[in-house]
Amino acid sequence: MIFASGILDRCIAAVDFCPWPAHAAASPLQRRGAQTQRRALYTAEQRRRRDASRWTLVQGILAPLQFAVFLISLYLVMDYLATGQGYALATGSIVLKTLVLYTIMITGSLWERDVFGRYLFAPAFFWEDVVSMLVLALHSAYLVALLGGLMAPRELMLLALAAYISYVVNAAQFVLKLRAARREQQRSTEHLGLASLAK
């Protein structure tokens, strides 16, 4: 399943425009402290399990799919709020976004179980999972309000926007975390290469 982890790496690389680590502007003393405190996202065994898990490929496919659905839905929601037209299309797109979210949450939990031995709140992704629960709660609240007729159309769209804001925050968390893991792996590879040359 190296191919699957390669997909994730390419997705992160597509949004990873920064050519230096986050602490590059720090003083040498700060950099040494950051390097001492930094823990690798994956152990060697966890990386092996990640590469072997079928859910790695599923996550690599679902993450960009969900983002594409989000962008289309965001446009439809904003268009409805601006014009008052296209309520059915906007509503359908939010429901689809929510179903994709449920799918990626379930398969993500299975991935986390394969790699870290627990379905949620593994230390490596604890805060990402916490915010994911908020994202899930807001999307679910939208479905409940929609199906129960609990809110007017405009209020439903504003609730959807709140859910989408939380989703963007959560997506940024994952991108930053995986970017850090990618750079950590690159540094490890470089160190191994230098060590082999020194022999």
N, C-alpha and C positions, 0 to 999 in steps of 0.2 A: 504493500500500500504506500510505497514511497511516492508514487504518482499522486495519491490523494493529498499527502502533506505538501507536495509541490504546488498543487492548486491553491492551497491556503497561502503559501509563501508568495505566489504570484499576485494573489488578491491584495495582500498587505503591501507588496512592492509597488502596486499600482497607485496607492495613496501615500506612499512613504517617500516624500520629496526631500526630506531633510538629510543632508549629507553628513551630519555629525550627531553624536548622542546628545540626549537632553542635558547632560551636565558638562558639555564641552566648554561653555563659557565660564565655568567655575574655576576657582583658583586651584593650583596643583594640590594643596592640602585638602580642599573640598572634594576634588576628584578622587584622591586616595581614599577618603572616608566613604564616598559613594561606592567605590569599587569594593571596599571591605564589607559594606552593609548589603550590597546587592546580592540577591539570591537568584539563582537560575530559575526560570519558570518551570522547566522540566528537568527531572533527573534523567540520567541516561536510560534507565528502565522505563520511565514514563514516556520518554521520546520514542522508545521502541514500541510501546503499547499504542501510542498515538499513531505511529506509522502503520501499525498492523490493524487498527480498528476500521471497520467498514463505515463507521459513522463519521470519520474524518472526511471522506469523500462527500458524504451526504451534506455535512455542514458547509463544505467548500462550494457546493452547488446552491444550497438554500440561502446562504448569506447574501450573495449578489442578487439572487432572484427576489428575496424579500426587499432589498433596497430598491430594485427597479419598480416593484409593485408600490412601494412607499412613495416614490417620486411621482408616479402617475396619479396615485390617489391624492397626494398633497395638492397637485395641480387642480384636480377635480373639486376638492373641498374648497380651496381658495377661490376657484371660479364660481362655485355656488354662493359663497359668502359675499362675493363682489357683485354678482348679477342676480342672485335668487333663482337661477335656472340650473337644471341638471342635477336635481336632488337625487333621483333614482340612480344615476350613474355614480355619483359621489358615494352614496350609501353602499352600493354594490362593491365599490372599490375598497371601502373601509372594511366591509365584511370579509372580502378576499384577503386583505392585508392581515386581518385578525386570524384567519384560518392558517395562513402561512406562518404567522407568529407562533400559533399553537404547535404547528408541525416542527418548527425549528427549536422550540423550547423542549419538546418531548425528545427529539433526536439529540439535542444538545445535552440533555440529562443522561441519555444512554452513552454518549461520547464521554462525558465526564466520569461516568461509572467505569468505562473501559480503561480510561487513562489514569484516574486518580483514586478509583475504588469507592467512590460515593456519587450519588445522583446529583447532589446540589451542595453548594457552599464548600467546595474543596478550597483549602487555603490559597492556592494560586489564583483562583477566580472568585474569591469570596465577595468582594464589593461589586463586581460585575453581576454576580448572581442576585445580590440584594436589589440592585437597580432593575434587573430583569423582572423581579417580582412586582415592582411598581409598574413597569411597562405592561406586564400581563394583567395586573389589576385594573388599570385604566382601559385597556382594550376590552376586557371582560365587562367592565361597567358600561361601556358603550353598547355592547350587545344586549345586556340586560335592559338598559334604558330604551333601546330601539325596539326590542321584542315586546317589552312591557308597555310601550307607549307612555313612558314616564317623562319624556322631554319633548319640547317643540323642535322642529327641524334645525333651526339655527343653534339652539343649545346643544343638540346632538353633534353638530359639526364642530362647535367649540370644544366639546369633550374629546372629540376625535383629535383635534389639534393638540390638546394637552397630552394625549396618549402619544402622538407623533413626536412632540418635543422630548418626552421621556425616552422614546425609542432612539432619537438622534444622540442623546447623551449616552445611552447604553452602548450604541454602536461605536461611538468615539472611545469609550472605555476599552472595548474589545480591540479596536484597531491599535490603540496606544500600547496595550498589554502585549499583543502579538507582534507589534513592531519591535518592542523591547526584546522579546524572545528571539525574534529573527536576528537582531543585531548581536545578541548574546551568542547565538549559534555561530554567526560569522566570526566573532572574536575567538571562540573556541577552536574553530577550524583553522584560523590564522595562527593561533598559538601552537596547535598540533603540527602545522606545517613548518613553523620556525623551529620547533623542538626536533623534528625529524631532520631538518637541514643541519642542525647543530651537532648531530651525532656523527 
